[in-house]
Amino acid sequence: FNNLAIFIALVAVYGYLIVLLKHTIWYKRQLLVGLVFGMFAICCMYAKIPVFEGVIVDQRNAIISLSGFFGGPLAAYLSAAFAGLFRLYLGGQGVLAGVIGVTLAATSGVVLSRGHQPFGSVPKAARSAFLATLIILPGFLFVKDFETGLALLESMAGPYGLAIFLGIFIAGLLLHREDNKVELSQ
C-alpha cells in the first residue's frame, strides 16, 4: 500500500510536470523527468520488503521502467543511476542484482516505447507491462552465485513479477491519461 501511495503521488506530480514542461526543449524535459522519477524510485526503496540476505524488493523497477516509457532514454537512465547509487549506498549481498535490475528496468522502458504508444489501450498496456516485467526479472540472477540467483528468480518470479506487472500496467495507464489531458487542452 505504501508503494501504491507513491504511484499516486508520482501520477499527480507527473501531471503537473508535463504541463509545466510542455514547451521545454527535450533534454531539459528528460533531465527533470529523470530526476523526479529517480526520487520516486528511491522513495519506493524505503517501502522495502526483504526477501533474502541483502536483497530487498519494491516497486523501484516499475517506476524506472515507466521513466523510460514516459520520459525517454535520458530520463530512464538518469532515474536508474539515482536508484542504483542509492542501492550501492544501502549495501548488502543484492547490490549487484539491484544495480543490474534498475538498468534492465530503464532499458525495458526505452526499448519497449520505440515506435508506438505502449499505454494507448488496455491490451497495449498489458503487453508492455508484461514484456517489461520479463526484461526486469533476470536481475535476480545476479544475487550471490548463479544457483542462489536462479533459486531466488524461480521463487520470486510469480509474486514479484505480478507486483511489477501491476505497478507498470496501472501506473502506465494513469500516466498515459495525464499525457492525454495535456494533449486535449492544447
Disulfide bonds with the S-S distance in Angstrom:
none
